[in-house]
Amino acid sequence: MLRIPVLLLVLTAPAMATPIADIVCAPRDEMSQKLTRQFGETRIATGIRDMERILEVWTSERTGDWTLVMTYANGQSCIVAMGEDWSPAIPVSKDDPA
């Protein structure tokens, strides 16, 4: 819950602060470890964007926080979106008339 205000503070910091790429991007393994250890998130979905990019959804069951991560062919991963109150879609049965 605290990470969104902290990220917003970092994003709005003066230009002399650490570059944003240093904060929201990291090598794939480092990003995975940070999301798992620091935020208690688990990867729940992965999709291929194109030949150069893979999109991952990470969530925390405990807090409901979610993070969208884009991983590039060069091994770098970047957070592209994050939020709260993740709610997985409930699959609809093929027999459901709706």
C-alpha positions, 0 to 999 in steps of 0.5 A: 500500500505504501509503495504507490505514494513512494513511487509517486514521490520518486516520480515527481522528485527534482531532475537532480534525483536518481533517474527514473530508469534506475528506479523502475527498471532492473535486470529480470532476476533482480526485478523478480526478487524485488517483487517477491521479497520486498512486495510479497508478489507472485507472477500470475500471468505472462504474455508475449507482446512481440519478438522483443517483449514479454508482459508479466502480471504480478500480484500480492494476495495479502495486500491486493497490490498488482504490478505490470512488468515488461521484460525486454529481449536484452534481459531488462525488466521495467515496471509499466503500471502498478495499482491496488485491489487486484481482483482476478476475473472469474471464468465463465462456464461455456454452458453459461447462457449469459 
